[in-house]
Amino acid sequence: MNYYPGCTLKTKAKQLDAGARRTASALGVEMRELPEWQCCGAVYPLAEDEISGRLSAVRTLSAALENGGGLVTVCSACHHVLKRVNADMADNELIRRRANNYLALKKAYAGETRVVHYLEWLRDDIGFEEVKKHVARPLDGLKVAPYYGCLLLRPSDVMRFDRPDNPSIMEKLVEALGGVAVPFSRRSRCCGGYVALDDRESAQAMTESVLSSAVKAGAEVVISACPLCMYNLKNGAGENKLPVRYFTELLEEAFGLADAAKE
Amino acid sequence: MPIGGEATDFLDVERISGVNASVCMHCGKCSASCPAFHKMDIHPHRFVALVADGDFGPLLRSVTLWRCLSCFTCVERCPRAVKPANLIEAVRLLLIRKPGGNHLPPQLVPARLDEELPQQAIVAAMRKYNK
């Protein structure tokens, strides 16, 4: 599968990148990193008249098409941008025409690439039953609270990831790994995102709201797919603290790959 | 035209956002759902109403512009597809697309970084707050 790591997975979230590759490989699939990929842009340009902010995503999507096969992402933010720009290229004639005019690709791009998040790939292409077969060290009833945040779920008409107000994909994964999923009410509420750079107190208030809900639900650990959610949940915690892990870390542990990861 | 806005603002916001704010039925679901509600001076449902009225002065001076994080909860739940987050983005762009309109001067950024802050946060903030 074509694989897009994104900037943060090459620096502050190396373990997320390594975990995704190692667990895919244990499932018999090599994640092939797209050559010469560019930053996705981090935020999807909501402005309909903004073409430049979409171009690097179009280059990535078109390169994946040229390579053959779909495109797997791991970072929630990259996934959000790539998926939405892909939808624009398929459905928005003006954006498609202007982006193609600018890029002059070998072949005009029209949103043909299938963009899937690693979690979707596990659910839809591999299947959680198959994942279960690779579990060597079950999580032994660990109470895991999956935190979704915003970018994977909304807007659901474009993201088509899961039910926006009652997602279950990570809960199903946790159960497949032998843990106990603890769904909590604020699991799809914003962590505060990049506001930490403008007003740290705002970010902390939002993080606290998320974590208090997970604590109340009885979680022992929170999992996330997003390096920025991870940062906020770790650094913005107030009274309510919980360990926060990437979902790939639990996968590695359950697959018995965690020792190899430490080396 | 109200003070602080320009005659073309309404057209620009409609063009940038692709949203017709006047179909809002004032149910308030956007404000009720907003995780940044308590940090905003003009709440999402009021924001939409002021756009529909063409009253851009208060919107261009609002804290709301910098507290909406595009989490899309309002967009997801709006029963009339008004997309409040897209309207807030469009008004923010009216400001930051002008010379000198940047909200987060790059020279302030290094002091706010720490060892763990992921790259995506820096790129996101620079893209949302500046042009």
Interface residues (C-beta under 8 A of the other chain):
Chain A: G6 C7 T8 T11 K12 A13 C39 G41 A42 V43 Y44 P45 L46 A47 E48 D49 G53 C75 A77 C78 C150 L153 R154 P155 S156 P164 D165 R189 C190 G192 G193 Y194 V195 A196 L197 D198 D199 S202 A205 M206 S209 P227 L228 M230 Y231 K234 N235
Chain B: R15 I16 S17 G18 P35 A36 H38 K39 W66 R67 L69 S70 C71 F72 T73 V75 E76 A85 N86 E89 A90 L93 H103 L104 V109 R112 D114 E116 L117 P118 Q119 Q120 A121 I122 V123 A124 A125 R127 K128 Y129
